[in-house]
């Protein structure tokens, strides 16, 4: 798996932290990967 370093705005970082703290996701990485999968799926449906 490729390793990346990315920066988030404060509001986005707080939202990510809240999702992880609510046990919705195990980590920010898992959440970001899920968001990308969802966006890719939407794009595929549009195409």
The first five atom37 places (N, CA, C, CB, O) and aatype in JSON, in Angstrom:
{
  "aatype": [20, 20, 20, 20, 20, 20, 20, 20, 20, 20, 20, 20, 20, 20, 20, 20, 20, 20, 20, 20, 20, 20, 20, 20, 20, 20, 20, 20, 20, 20, 20, 20, 20, 20, 20, 20, 20, 20, 20, 20, 20, 20, 20, 20, 20, 20, 20],
  "atom_mask": [
    [1, 1, 1, 1, 1],
    [1, 1, 1, 1, 1],
    [1, 1, 1, 1, 1],
    [1, 1, 1, 1, 1],
    [1, 1, 1, 1, 1],
    [1, 1, 1, 1, 1],
    [1, 1, 1, 1, 1],
    [1, 1, 1, 1, 1],
    [1, 1, 1, 1, 1],
    [1, 1, 1, 1, 1],
    [1, 1, 1, 1, 1],
    [1, 1, 1, 1, 1],
    [1, 1, 1, 1, 1],
    [1, 1, 1, 1, 1],
    [1, 1, 1, 1, 1],
    [1, 1, 1, 1, 1],
    [1, 1, 1, 1, 1],
    [1, 1, 1, 1, 1],
    [1, 1, 1, 1, 1],
    [1, 1, 1, 1, 1],
    [1, 1, 1, 1, 1],
    [1, 1, 1, 1, 1],
    [1, 1, 1, 1, 1],
    [1, 1, 1, 1, 1],
    [1, 1, 1, 1, 1],
    [1, 1, 1, 1, 1],
    [1, 1, 1, 1, 1],
    [1, 1, 1, 1, 1],
    [1, 1, 1, 1, 1],
    [1, 1, 1, 1, 1],
    [1, 1, 1, 1, 1],
    [1, 1, 1, 1, 1],
    [1, 1, 1, 1, 1],
    [1, 1, 1, 1, 1],
    [1, 1, 1, 1, 1],
    [1, 1, 1, 1, 1],
    [1, 1, 1, 1, 1],
    [1, 1, 1, 1, 1],
    [1, 1, 1, 1, 1],
    [1, 1, 1, 1, 1],
    [1, 1, 1, 1, 1],
    [1, 1, 1, 1, 1],
    [1, 1, 1, 1, 1],
    [1, 1, 1, 1, 1],
    [1, 1, 1, 1, 1],
    [1, 1, 1, 1, 1],
    [1, 1, 1, 1, 1]
  ],
  "atom_positions": [
    [[0.85, -1.18, 0.0], [0.0, 0.0, 0.0], [0.89, 1.24, 0.0], [-0.96, 0.0, 1.22], [1.87, 1.32, 0.75]],
    [[0.55, 2.19, -0.84], [1.32, 3.43, -0.93], [1.09, 4.28, 0.31], [0.95, 4.21, -2.19], [-0.02, 4.36, 0.83]],
    [[2.14, 4.91, 0.77], [2.06, 5.77, 1.94], [2.13, 7.22, 1.49], [3.21, 5.44, 2.96], [2.98, 7.58, 0.68]],
    [[1.22, 8.05, 2.01], [1.13, 9.45, 1.61], [1.1, 10.34, 2.85], [-0.12, 9.7, 0.75], [0.71, 9.92, 3.94]],
    [[1.52, 11.56, 2.65], [1.4, 12.55, 3.7], [0.51, 13.67, 3.16], [2.81, 13.1, 4.16], [0.83, 14.3, 2.16]],
    [[-0.62, 13.9, 3.84], [-1.54, 14.94, 3.38], [-1.9, 15.85, 4.56], [-2.82, 14.33, 2.75], [-1.79, 15.46, 5.72]],
    [[-2.33, 17.05, 4.22], [-2.73, 18.02, 5.23], [-4.23, 18.28, 5.11], [-1.93, 19.34, 5.09], [-4.78, 18.26, 4.01]],
    [[-4.88, 18.54, 6.24], [-6.29, 18.84, 6.28], [-6.51, 20.2, 6.92], [-7.07, 17.76, 7.03], [-5.73, 20.63, 7.76]],
    [[-7.58, 20.87, 6.5], [-7.96, 22.09, 7.19], [-8.43, 21.69, 8.59], [-9.08, 22.89, 6.4], [-8.78, 20.53, 8.82]],
    [[-8.43, 22.63, 9.51], [-8.85, 22.32, 10.88], [-10.26, 21.73, 10.95], [-8.78, 23.57, 11.73], [-10.47, 20.72, 11.63]],
    [[-11.24, 22.33, 10.26], [-12.59, 21.74, 10.34], [-12.64, 20.3, 9.79], [-13.58, 22.62, 9.57], [-13.32, 19.45, 10.37]],
    [[-11.94, 20.04, 8.71], [-11.94, 18.69, 8.15], [-11.23, 17.71, 9.08], [-11.27, 18.68, 6.78], [-11.67, 16.57, 9.23]],
    [[-10.15, 18.14, 9.69], [-9.43, 17.28, 10.62], [-10.29, 16.96, 11.84], [-8.12, 17.95, 11.06], [-10.3, 15.82, 12.31]],
    [[-11.01, 17.94, 12.34], [-11.9, 17.71, 13.48], [-13.01, 16.72, 13.11], [-12.53, 19.04, 13.96], [-13.36, 15.86, 13.91]],
    [[-13.56, 16.83, 11.89], [-14.59, 15.92, 11.45], [-14.03, 14.5, 11.34], [-15.16, 16.38, 10.1], [-14.68, 13.55, 11.77]],
    [[-12.84, 14.37, 10.77], [-12.2, 13.06, 10.66], [-11.98, 12.45, 12.05], [-10.86, 13.17, 9.91], [-12.27, 11.27, 12.27]],
    [[-11.47, 13.25, 12.97], [-11.22, 12.76, 14.33], [-12.53, 12.3, 14.98], [-10.57, 13.87, 15.19], [-12.56, 11.28, 15.66]],
    [[-13.6, 13.06, 14.77], [-14.9, 12.71, 15.37], [-15.4, 11.37, 14.83], [-15.94, 13.82, 15.09], [-15.96, 10.57, 15.58]],
    [[-15.21, 11.12, 13.54], [-15.64, 9.85, 12.95], [-14.87, 8.68, 13.56], [-15.45, 9.87, 11.43], [-15.44, 7.62, 13.83]],
    [[-13.57, 8.87, 13.76], [-12.74, 7.81, 14.34], [-13.11, 7.62, 15.81], [-11.23, 8.15, 14.19], [-13.21, 6.48, 16.28]],
    [[-13.31, 8.71, 16.53], [-13.65, 8.61, 17.95], [-15.01, 7.95, 18.17], [-13.65, 9.99, 18.59], [-15.23, 7.32, 19.2]],
    [[-15.92, 8.1, 17.21], [-17.24, 7.49, 17.33], [-17.21, 6.01, 16.95], [-18.25, 8.23, 16.45], [-18.24, 5.34, 16.91]],
    [[-16.01, 5.51, 16.67], [-15.8, 4.1, 16.31], [-16.39, 3.75, 14.95], [-16.41, 3.19, 17.37], [-16.53, 2.58, 14.6]],
    [[-16.74, 4.78, 14.18], [-17.24, 4.56, 12.82], [-16.14, 3.96, 11.95], [-17.77, 5.88, 12.19], [-16.39, 3.09, 11.11]],
    [[-14.93, 4.42, 12.17], [-13.74, 3.94, 11.45], [-12.62, 3.73, 12.45], [-13.31, 4.94, 10.32], [-12.6, 4.35, 13.51]],
    [[-11.7, 2.86, 12.1], [-10.58, 2.56, 13.0], [-9.48, 3.61, 12.93], [-10.01, 1.2, 12.67], [-8.71, 3.78, 13.87]],
    [[-9.4, 4.31, 11.8], [-8.34, 5.3, 11.62], [-8.75, 6.32, 10.56], [-7.01, 4.62, 11.24], [-9.69, 6.1, 9.79]],
    [[-8.04, 7.43, 10.53], [-8.29, 8.43, 9.49], [-8.0, 7.84, 8.11], [-7.43, 9.69, 9.73], [-8.71, 8.13, 7.15]],
    [[-6.95, 7.02, 8.03], [-6.6, 6.4, 6.74], [-7.75, 5.56, 6.21], [-5.34, 5.55, 6.89], [-8.08, 5.63, 5.02]],
    [[-8.34, 4.76, 7.08], [-9.47, 3.92, 6.67], [-10.62, 4.79, 6.16], [-9.94, 3.03, 7.84], [-11.25, 4.47, 5.15]],
    [[-10.89, 5.87, 6.86], [-11.97, 6.78, 6.48], [-11.68, 7.45, 5.14], [-12.17, 7.84, 7.56], [-12.56, 7.49, 4.27]],
    [[-10.48, 7.96, 4.96], [-10.12, 8.63, 3.7], [-10.21, 7.64, 2.54], [-8.7, 9.23, 3.78], [-10.72, 7.99, 1.47]],
    [[-9.72, 6.41, 2.74], [-9.82, 5.4, 1.69], [-11.27, 5.1, 1.35], [-9.11, 4.13, 2.11], [-11.6, 4.92, 0.18]],
    [[-12.14, 5.04, 2.36], [-13.55, 4.79, 2.11], [-14.18, 5.95, 1.33], [-14.29, 4.57, 3.43], [-14.97, 5.72, 0.42]],
    [[-13.84, 7.16, 1.68], [-14.37, 8.33, 0.96], [-13.93, 8.31, -0.5], [-13.91, 9.63, 1.64], [-14.71, 8.64, -1.39]],
    [[-12.69, 7.93, -0.74], [-12.19, 7.85, -2.12], [-12.91, 6.74, -2.88], [-10.66, 7.6, -2.13], [-13.28, 6.93, -4.03]],
    [[-13.11, 5.59, -2.24], [-13.86, 4.5, -2.89], [-15.26, 4.97, -3.28], [-13.96, 3.27, -1.96], [-15.74, 4.69, -4.37]],
    [[-15.91, 5.69, -2.37], [-17.26, 6.19, -2.65], [-17.25, 7.16, -3.83], [-17.85, 6.87, -1.41], [-18.12, 7.1, -4.69]],
    [[-16.27, 8.05, -3.86], [-16.17, 9.03, -4.95], [-15.9, 8.33, -6.28], [-15.05, 10.05, -4.65], [-16.45, 8.72, -7.31]],
    [[-15.05, 7.31, -6.25], [-14.75, 6.55, -7.47], [-16.0, 5.82, -7.97], [-13.62, 5.55, -7.22], [-16.25, 5.77, -9.17]],
    [[-16.78, 5.26, -7.04], [-18.01, 4.56, -7.41], [-19.0, 5.53, -8.04], [-18.64, 3.88, -6.18], [-19.63, 5.21, -9.05]],
    [[-19.15, 6.73, -7.44], [-20.04, 7.75, -7.99], [-19.58, 8.16, -9.4], [-20.09, 8.99, -7.06], [-20.4, 8.29, -10.31]],
    [[-18.28, 8.35, -9.56], [-17.75, 8.77, -10.84], [-18.0, 7.7, -11.91], [-16.25, 9.05, -10.73], [-18.32, 8.02, -13.06]],
    [[-17.85, 6.44, -11.52], [-18.1, 5.35, -12.45], [-19.56, 5.33, -12.88], [-17.72, 4.0, -11.81], [-19.86, 5.09, -14.05]],
    [[-20.47, 5.6, -11.95], [-21.89, 5.63, -12.29], [-22.21, 6.8, -13.23], [-22.75, 5.73, -11.01], [-23.05, 6.68, -14.11]],
    [[-21.53, 7.92, -13.04], [-21.74, 9.09, -13.89], [-21.23, 8.83, -15.3], [-21.05, 10.32, -13.3], [-21.86, 9.18, -16.29]],
    [[-20.04, 8.18, -15.35], [-19.44, 7.88, -16.66], [-20.27, 6.84, -17.37], [-17.99, 7.39, -16.52], [-19.94, 6.44, -18.49]]
  ]
}
